[in-house]
Amino acid sequence: MSAAMKEADLRTILTLEVPVIVRLGERQLPMRDVLALVPGAIIELDKRADHELELLVNNRVIGSGTAVKVGENFGLRVSRVGLALDRLDAALNPATGDGSTDEAEEPSAQAA
């Protein structure tokens, strides 16, 4: 592959839009509890309120950060992010299955 073609491929890749998710937490519930949900119900999650939130691209963890308020919206102040090659791999190769993470999927730590 020529250098010009590689550069064109890179330019195309850099314009791709990918799903970015901030995971607050998760929990499994019996189906009877899911069916019993009503407005105002509270679901307790597996993460302490002061713990960092996971940052995912294509359902793959690429970093973490803390929740912040941006005007009337929520945002994420990134405190840890994986290497650029890991982030590119996550963008180009979505996770299969439920998107849950294993220790082996944690990104290489790199200061933001």
Secondary structure, DSSP 8 states (H G I E B T S, - for coil): --HHHHHHHHHHHHH----EEEE-------HHHHHT--TT-----SS-TTS-EEEEETTEEEEEEEEEEETTEEEEEEEEE--HHHHHHHHHS---TT----GGG-----B-
